[in-house]
Amino acid sequence: TQLLEQSPQFLSIQEGENLTVYCNSSSVFSSLQWYRQEPGEGPVLLVTVVTGGEVKKLKRLTFQFGDARKDSSLHITAAQPGDTGLYLCAGGGYGQNFVFGPGTRLSVLP
Amino acid sequence: GAVVSQHPSRVICKSGTSVKIECRSLDFQATTMFWYRQFPKQSLMLMATSNEGSKATYEQGVEKDKFLINHASLTLSTLTVTSAHPEDSSFYICSAILGSWETQYFGPGTRLLVL
């Protein structure tokens, strides 16, 4: 059974600070996705990483896929209150069931 | 971008009744859709994979006779919770695959409350 772990589970920071969220597994995934979910809404896809070592940037967000494709990180620079939400990583791909990590609940205080 | 809708967004029903939730891909065709359930402050749990024109594939522990899935067209999948009980109260979310297998787009979710 493929499992994904995320750390930290909860994170409360001040506006302007930087943060990194981690997604780890003992299994190899063909791809990893990062989503952000706000209360009462469905997850919104932020990025998909498919190549080991890949780095993708989305404005203030930087995503990295581990060389062995077992882990990923999300780094947010100069966090803003609008970044508040539940960040979920998910692993899967063709022939694999999608699994979600437990999520990191981020709160950015003004 | 790809848009997935769900209807209804909220539903309250009495114990023992059945509830149907619709998931539609609005601007693309999806041969594969997924149904998830999410309890408060928890992550998403995959319930089943819905394939257009064929039977759904259910995850271990999910009763297929209780959670009926129909994927009759390339833009619509339905989940029917039969004989709902209070423990079925949850947030149900669908997603659809667009293009590559790695890309899922999620609906806004349906909150079910069974009294």
Contacts between the chains, C-beta under 8 A, distances in Angstrom:
chain1	res1	chain2	res2	distance
A	30	B	102	7.4
A	31	B	102	4.0
A	33	B	102	6.7
A	33	B	103	7.7
A	33	B	104	7.0
A	35	B	106	7.5
A	40	B	91	7.9
A	40	B	109	7.1
A	40	B	111	7.2
A	41	B	108	5.5
A	41	B	109	6.4
A	42	B	4	7.7
A	42	B	6	7.7
A	42	B	93	5.0
A	42	B	95	7.7
A	42	B	106	3.7
A	42	B	107	5.2
A	42	B	108	4.9
A	42	B	109	4.8
A	43	B	44	7.2
A	43	B	93	7.5
A	43	B	106	4.9
A	44	B	106	7.2
A	45	B	103	6.9
A	45	B	104	6.8
A	45	B	105	6.5
A	45	B	106	7.6
A	48	B	102	4.8
A	48	B	103	6.0
A	50	B	102	6.3
A	88	B	43	6.3
A	88	B	44	7.1
A	90	B	44	8.0
A	90	B	104	7.7
A	92	B	101	7.7
A	92	B	102	7.3
A	93	B	101	5.6
A	93	B	102	5.6
A	94	B	101	4.1
A	97	B	46	6.4
A	97	B	49	8.0
A	97	B	59	7.6
A	98	B	34	6.8
A	98	B	46	6.1
A	98	B	104	6.9
A	99	B	46	7.4
A	100	B	43	4.7
A	100	B	44	4.6
A	100	B	45	7.7
A	100	B	46	7.8
A	101	B	43	6.4
A	102	B	42	7.3
A	102	B	43	4.8
A	103	B	43	5.0
A	105	B	41	8.0
